Amino acid sequence: MGWLINPKEQSIFVYQPGRSPEIFDETESKLLMPSFAQAIDLNLGEVFGWLIK
């Protein structure tokens, strides 16, 4: 699993094995997490909030 973060477009592409990429581009969108991190609850707005600081 991998994330491709596009700060200019404020979007995140999530790549998972054997699946098409998913695009997250809404502030409140809950991001997909790898199986070992399922307890972590992040949304797009939080990730870009960290990048702006």
mmCIF file as gemmi writes it, N, C-alpha and C atoms, coordinates in Angstrom:
data_model
loop_
_atom_site.group_PDB
_atom_site.id
_atom_site.type_symbol
_atom_site.label_atom_id
_atom_site.label_alt_id
_atom_site.label_comp_id
_atom_site.label_asym_id
_atom_site.label_entity_id
_atom_site.label_seq_id
_atom_site.pdbx_PDB_ins_code
_atom_site.Cartn_x
_atom_site.Cartn_y
_atom_site.Cartn_z
_atom_site.occupancy
_atom_site.B_iso_or_equiv
_atom_site.pdbx_formal_charge
_atom_site.auth_seq_id
_atom_site.auth_asym_id
_atom_site.pdbx_PDB_model_num
ATOM 1 N N . MET Axp A 1 ? 0.841 -1.163 0 1 0 ? 1 A 1
ATOM 2 C CA . MET Axp A 1 ? 0 0 0 1 0 ? 1 A 1
ATOM 3 C C . MET Axp A 1 ? 0.891 1.231 0 1 0 ? 1 A 1
ATOM 4 N N . GLY Axp A 2 ? 0.469 2.246 -0.729 1 0 ? 2 A 1
ATOM 5 C CA . GLY Axp A 2 ? 1.224 3.488 -0.748 1 0 ? 2 A 1
ATOM 6 C C . GLY Axp A 2 ? 0.323 4.679 -0.997 1 0 ? 2 A 1
ATOM 7 N N . TRP Axp A 3 ? 0.761 5.806 -0.534 1 0 ? 3 A 1
ATOM 8 C CA . TRP Axp A 3 ? 0.057 7.071 -0.764 1 0 ? 3 A 1
ATOM 9 C C . TRP Axp A 3 ? 0.925 7.934 -1.665 1 0 ? 3 A 1
ATOM 10 N N . LEU Axp A 4 ? 0.301 8.583 -2.614 1 0 ? 4 A 1
ATOM 11 C CA . LEU Axp A 4 ? 0.966 9.603 -3.41 1 0 ? 4 A 1
ATOM 12 C C . LEU Axp A 4 ? 0.257 10.909 -3.067 1 0 ? 4 A 1
ATOM 13 N N . ILE Axp A 5 ? 0.969 11.785 -2.376 1 0 ? 5 A 1
ATOM 14 C CA . ILE Axp A 5 ? 0.384 13.039 -1.883 1 0 ? 5 A 1
ATOM 15 C C . ILE Axp A 5 ? 0.696 14.154 -2.867 1 0 ? 5 A 1
ATOM 16 N N . ASN Axp A 6 ? -0.356 14.826 -3.329 1 0 ? 6 A 1
ATOM 17 C CA . ASN Axp A 6 ? -0.215 15.931 -4.274 1 0 ? 6 A 1
ATOM 18 C C . ASN Axp A 6 ? -0.616 17.215 -3.544 1 0 ? 6 A 1
ATOM 19 N N . PRO Axp A 7 ? 0.365 17.946 -2.981 1 0 ? 7 A 1
ATOM 20 C CA . PRO Axp A 7 ? 0.028 19.147 -2.212 1 0 ? 7 A 1
ATOM 21 C C . PRO Axp A 7 ? -0.587 20.256 -3.063 1 0 ? 7 A 1
ATOM 22 N N . LYS Axp A 8 ? -0.19 20.362 -4.317 1 0 ? 8 A 1
ATOM 23 C CA . LYS Axp A 8 ? -0.734 21.418 -5.172 1 0 ? 8 A 1
ATOM 24 C C . LYS Axp A 8 ? -2.244 21.249 -5.373 1 0 ? 8 A 1
ATOM 25 N N . GLU Axp A 9 ? -2.686 20.014 -5.587 1 0 ? 9 A 1
ATOM 26 C CA . GLU Axp A 9 ? -4.108 19.716 -5.797 1 0 ? 9 A 1
ATOM 27 C C . GLU Axp A 9 ? -4.82 19.347 -4.494 1 0 ? 9 A 1
ATOM 28 N N . GLN Axp A 10 ? -4.078 19.249 -3.404 1 0 ? 10 A 1
ATOM 29 C CA . GLN Axp A 10 ? -4.577 18.778 -2.118 1 0 ? 10 A 1
ATOM 30 C C . GLN Axp A 10 ? -5.394 17.505 -2.302 1 0 ? 10 A 1
ATOM 31 N N . SER Axp A 11 ? -4.719 16.499 -2.845 1 0 ? 11 A 1
ATOM 32 C CA . SER Axp A 11 ? -5.336 15.195 -3.038 1 0 ? 11 A 1
ATOM 33 C C . SER Axp A 11 ? -4.319 14.115 -2.69 1 0 ? 11 A 1
ATOM 34 N N . ILE Axp A 12 ? -4.841 12.933 -2.398 1 0 ? 12 A 1
ATOM 35 C CA . ILE Axp A 12 ? -3.993 11.785 -2.102 1 0 ? 12 A 1
ATOM 36 C C . ILE Axp A 12 ? -4.505 10.604 -2.916 1 0 ? 12 A 1
ATOM 37 N N . PHE Axp A 13 ? -3.59 9.978 -3.653 1 0 ? 13 A 1
ATOM 38 C CA . PHE Axp A 13 ? -3.893 8.752 -4.375 1 0 ? 13 A 1
ATOM 39 C C . PHE Axp A 13 ? -3.447 7.604 -3.475 1 0 ? 13 A 1
ATOM 40 N N . VAL Axp A 14 ? -4.328 6.647 -3.251 1 0 ? 14 A 1
ATOM 41 C CA . VAL Axp A 14 ? -3.997 5.486 -2.434 1 0 ? 14 A 1
ATOM 42 C C . VAL Axp A 14 ? -3.896 4.277 -3.349 1 0 ? 14 A 1
ATOM 43 N N . TYR Axp A 15 ? -2.736 3.642 -3.316 1 0 ? 15 A 1
ATOM 44 C CA . TYR Axp A 15 ? -2.471 2.458 -4.138 1 0 ? 15 A 1
ATOM 45 C C . TYR Axp A 15 ? -2.437 1.235 -3.236 1 0 ? 15 A 1
ATOM 46 N N . GLN Axp A 16 ? -3.212 0.211 -3.63 1 0 ? 16 A 1
ATOM 47 C CA . GLN Axp A 16 ? -3.25 -1.051 -2.906 1 0 ? 16 A 1
ATOM 48 C C . GLN Axp A 16 ? -2.987 -2.19 -3.889 1 0 ? 16 A 1
ATOM 49 N N . PRO Axp A 17 ? -2.32 -3.233 -3.441 1 0 ? 17 A 1
ATOM 50 C CA . PRO Axp A 17 ? -2.025 -4.353 -4.337 1 0 ? 17 A 1
ATOM 51 C C . PRO Axp A 17 ? -3.302 -4.94 -4.958 1 0 ? 17 A 1
ATOM 52 N N . GLY Axp A 18 ? -3.267 -5.143 -6.265 1 0 ? 18 A 1
ATOM 53 C CA . GLY Axp A 18 ? -4.371 -5.786 -6.96 1 0 ? 18 A 1
ATOM 54 C C . GLY Axp A 18 ? -5.624 -4.951 -7.116 1 0 ? 18 A 1
ATOM 55 N N . ARG Axp A 19 ? -5.557 -3.654 -6.822 1 0 ? 19 A 1
ATOM 56 C CA . ARG Axp A 19 ? -6.735 -2.783 -6.928 1 0 ? 19 A 1
ATOM 57 C C . ARG Axp A 19 ? -6.373 -1.522 -7.694 1 0 ? 19 A 1
ATOM 58 N N . SER Axp A 20 ? -7.377 -0.891 -8.253 1 0 ? 20 A 1
ATOM 59 C CA . SER Axp A 20 ? -7.177 0.401 -8.907 1 0 ? 20 A 1
ATOM 60 C C . SER Axp A 20 ? -6.917 1.464 -7.843 1 0 ? 20 A 1
ATOM 61 N N . PRO Axp A 21 ? -6.137 2.492 -8.178 1 0 ? 21 A 1
ATOM 62 C CA . PRO Axp A 21 ? -5.89 3.563 -7.206 1 0 ? 21 A 1
ATOM 63 C C . PRO Axp A 21 ? -7.186 4.292 -6.857 1 0 ? 21 A 1
ATOM 64 N N . GLU Axp A 22 ? -7.263 4.738 -5.617 1 0 ? 22 A 1
ATOM 65 C CA . GLU Axp A 22 ? -8.407 5.539 -5.17 1 0 ? 22 A 1
ATOM 66 C C . GLU Axp A 22 ? -7.908 6.953 -4.926 1 0 ? 22 A 1
ATOM 67 N N . ILE Axp A 23 ? -8.725 7.931 -5.286 1 0 ? 23 A 1
ATOM 68 C CA . ILE Axp A 23 ? -8.358 9.341 -5.13 1 0 ? 23 A 1
ATOM 69 C C . ILE Axp A 23 ? -9.185 9.949 -3.997 1 0 ? 23 A 1
ATOM 70 N N . PHE Axp A 24 ? -8.498 10.596 -3.084 1 0 ? 24 A 1
ATOM 71 C CA . PHE Axp A 24 ? -9.151 11.301 -1.984 1 0 ? 24 A 1
ATOM 72 C C . PHE Axp A 24 ? -8.869 12.783 -2.171 1 0 ? 24 A 1
ATOM 73 N N . ASP Axp A 25 ? -9.943 13.572 -2.32 1 0 ? 25 A 1
ATOM 74 C CA . ASP Axp A 25 ? -9.749 14.999 -2.578 1 0 ? 25 A 1
ATOM 75 C C . ASP Axp A 25 ? -10.736 15.888 -1.821 1 0 ? 25 A 1
ATOM 76 N N . GLU Axp A 26 ? -11.427 15.323 -0.852 1 0 ? 26 A 1
ATOM 77 C CA . GLU Axp A 26 ? -12.332 16.112 -0.013 1 0 ? 26 A 1
ATOM 78 C C . GLU Axp A 26 ? -11.779 16.142 1.405 1 0 ? 26 A 1
ATOM 79 N N . THR Axp A 27 ? -11.812 17.302 2.03 1 0 ? 27 A 1
ATOM 80 C CA . THR Axp A 27 ? -11.187 17.528 3.33 1 0 ? 27 A 1
ATOM 81 C C . THR Axp A 27 ? -11.573 16.493 4.375 1 0 ? 27 A 1
ATOM 82 N N . GLU Axp A 28 ? -12.827 16.096 4.419 1 0 ? 28 A 1
ATOM 83 C CA . GLU Axp A 28 ? -13.295 15.166 5.444 1 0 ? 28 A 1
ATOM 84 C C . GLU Axp A 28 ? -13.178 13.699 5.036 1 0 ? 28 A 1
ATOM 85 N N . SER Axp A 29 ? -12.624 13.411 3.873 1 0 ? 29 A 1
ATOM 86 C CA . SER Axp A 29 ? -12.484 12.026 3.421 1 0 ? 29 A 1
ATOM 87 C C . SER Axp A 29 ? -11.571 11.243 4.352 1 0 ? 29 A 1
ATOM 88 N N . LYS Axp A 30 ? -12.072 10.125 4.883 1 0 ? 30 A 1
ATOM 89 C CA . LYS Axp A 30 ? -11.265 9.254 5.732 1 0 ? 30 A 1
ATOM 90 C C . LYS Axp A 30 ? -10.338 8.444 4.831 1 0 ? 30 A 1
ATOM 91 N N . LEU Axp A 31 ? -9.055 8.48 5.136 1 0 ? 31 A 1
ATOM 92 C CA . LEU Axp A 31 ? -8.055 7.804 4.306 1 0 ? 31 A 1
ATOM 93 C C . LEU Axp A 31 ? -7.964 6.314 4.625 1 0 ? 31 A 1
ATOM 94 N N . LEU Axp A 32 ? -7.686 5.524 3.597 1 0 ? 32 A 1
ATOM 95 C CA . LEU Axp A 32 ? -7.447 4.104 3.778 1 0 ? 32 A 1
ATOM 96 C C . LEU Axp A 32 ? -6.089 3.916 4.431 1 0 ? 32 A 1
ATOM 97 N N . MET Axp A 33 ? -6.023 2.972 5.351 1 0 ? 33 A 1
ATOM 98 C CA . MET Axp A 33 ? -4.785 2.706 6.079 1 0 ? 33 A 1
ATOM 99 C C . MET Axp A 33 ? -4.335 1.272 5.819 1 0 ? 33 A 1
ATOM 100 N N . PRO Axp A 34 ? -3.024 1.005 5.92 1 0 ? 34 A 1
ATOM 101 C CA . PRO Axp A 34 ? -2.549 -0.371 5.781 1 0 ? 34 A 1
ATOM 102 C C . PRO Axp A 34 ? -3.083 -1.228 6.937 1 0 ? 34 A 1
ATOM 103 N N . SER Axp A 35 ? -3.092 -2.521 6.752 1 0 ? 35 A 1
ATOM 104 C CA . SER Axp A 35 ? -3.687 -3.426 7.74 1 0 ? 35 A 1
ATOM 105 C C . SER Axp A 35 ? -3.073 -3.279 9.135 1 0 ? 35 A 1
ATOM 106 N N . PHE Axp A 36 ? -1.781 -2.994 9.23 1 0 ? 36 A 1
ATOM 107 C CA . PHE Axp A 36 ? -1.141 -2.875 10.545 1 0 ? 36 A 1
ATOM 108 C C . PHE Axp A 36 ? -1.494 -1.568 11.258 1 0 ? 36 A 1
ATOM 109 N N . ALA Axp A 37 ? -2.141 -0.637 10.562 1 0 ? 37 A 1
ATOM 110 C CA . ALA Axp A 37 ? -2.449 0.67 11.143 1 0 ? 37 A 1
ATOM 111 C C . ALA Axp A 37 ? -3.948 0.978 11.129 1 0 ? 37 A 1
ATOM 112 N N . GLN Axp A 38 ? -4.778 -0.046 11.158 1 0 ? 38 A 1
ATOM 113 C CA . GLN Axp A 38 ? -6.225 0.154 11.078 1 0 ? 38 A 1
ATOM 114 C C . GLN Axp A 38 ? -6.78 0.987 12.226 1 0 ? 38 A 1
ATOM 115 N N . ALA Axp A 39 ? -6.1 1.035 13.358 1 0 ? 39 A 1
ATOM 116 C CA . ALA Axp A 39 ? -6.578 1.809 14.503 1 0 ? 39 A 1
ATOM 117 C C . ALA Axp A 39 ? -6.395 3.314 14.301 1 0 ? 39 A 1
ATOM 118 N N . ILE Axp A 40 ? -5.602 3.701 13.329 1 0 ? 40 A 1
ATOM 119 C CA . ILE Axp A 40 ? -5.356 5.122 13.059 1 0 ? 40 A 1
ATOM 120 C C . ILE Axp A 40 ? -6.474 5.656 12.172 1 0 ? 40 A 1
ATOM 121 N N . ASP Axp A 41 ? -7.035 6.771 12.587 1 0 ? 41 A 1
ATOM 122 C CA . ASP Axp A 41 ? -8.148 7.386 11.866 1 0 ? 41 A 1
ATOM 123 C C . ASP Axp A 41 ? -7.706 8.766 11.381 1 0 ? 41 A 1
ATOM 124 N N . LEU Axp A 42 ? -7.396 8.878 10.094 1 0 ? 42 A 1
ATOM 125 C CA . LEU Axp A 42 ? -6.948 10.15 9.518 1 0 ? 42 A 1
ATOM 126 C C . LEU Axp A 42 ? -7.871 10.574 8.387 1 0 ? 42 A 1
ATOM 127 N N . ASN Axp A 43 ? -8.021 11.87 8.242 1 0 ? 43 A 1
ATOM 128 C CA . ASN Axp A 43 ? -8.719 12.368 7.062 1 0 ? 43 A 1
ATOM 129 C C . ASN Axp A 43 ? -7.78 13.277 6.278 1 0 ? 43 A 1
ATOM 130 N N . LEU Axp A 44 ? -8.177 13.595 5.079 1 0 ? 44 A 1
ATOM 131 C CA . LEU Axp A 44 ? -7.352 14.388 4.175 1 0 ? 44 A 1
ATOM 132 C C . LEU Axp A 44 ? -6.982 15.742 4.788 1 0 ? 44 A 1
ATOM 133 N N . GLY Axp A 45 ? -7.929 16.393 5.427 1 0 ? 45 A 1
ATOM 134 C CA . GLY Axp A 45 ? -7.674 17.695 6.039 1 0 ? 45 A 1
ATOM 135 C C . GLY Axp A 45 ? -6.584 17.658 7.09 1 0 ? 45 A 1
ATOM 136 N N . GLU Axp A 46 ? -6.548 16.587 7.885 1 0 ? 46 A 1
ATOM 137 C CA . GLU Axp A 46 ? -5.497 16.459 8.907 1 0 ? 46 A 1
ATOM 138 C C . GLU Axp A 46 ? -4.117 16.338 8.275 1 0 ? 46 A 1
ATOM 139 N N . VAL Axp A 47 ? -4.007 15.532 7.247 1 0 ? 47 A 1
ATOM 140 C CA . VAL Axp A 47 ? -2.713 15.338 6.597 1 0 ? 47 A 1
ATOM 141 C C . VAL Axp A 47 ? -2.211 16.663 6.005 1 0 ? 47 A 1
ATOM 142 N N . PHE Axp A 48 ? -3.059 17.381 5.305 1 0 ? 48 A 1
ATOM 143 C CA . PHE Axp A 48 ? -2.613 18.645 4.717 1 0 ? 48 A 1
ATOM 144 C C . PHE Axp A 48 ? -2.429 19.725 5.765 1 0 ? 48 A 1
ATOM 145 N N . GLY Axp A 49 ? -3.115 19.62 6.88 1 0 ? 49 A 1
ATOM 146 C CA . GLY Axp A 49 ? -2.883 20.539 7.989 1 0 ? 49 A 1
ATOM 147 C C . GLY Axp A 49 ? -1.474 20.395 8.549 1 0 ? 49 A 1
ATOM 148 N N . TRP Axp A 50 ? -0.968 19.158 8.601 1 0 ? 50 A 1
ATOM 149 C CA . TRP Axp A 50 ? 0.404 18.91 9.068 1 0 ? 50 A 1
ATOM 150 C C . TRP Axp A 50 ? 1.409 19.456 8.072 1 0 ? 50 A 1
ATOM 151 N N . LEU Axp A 51 ? 1.122 19.321 6.776 1 0 ? 51 A 1
ATOM 152 C CA . LEU Axp A 51 ? 2.071 19.759 5.764 1 0 ? 51 A 1
ATOM 153 C C . LEU Axp A 51 ? 2.194 21.279 5.685 1 0 ? 51 A 1
ATOM 154 N N . ILE Axp A 52 ? 1.146 21.975 6.038 1 0 ? 52 A 1
ATOM 155 C CA . ILE Axp A 52 ? 1.156 23.443 5.968 1 0 ? 52 A 1
ATOM 156 C C . ILE Axp A 52 ? 1.964 24.044 7.109 1 0 ? 52 A 1
ATOM 157 N N . LYS Axp A 53 ? 1.994 23.389 8.267 1 0 ? 53 A 1
ATOM 158 C CA . LYS Axp A 53 ? 2.669 23.945 9.453 1 0 ? 53 A 1
ATOM 159 C C . LYS Axp A 53 ? 4.137 24.03 9.275 1 0 ? 53 A 1
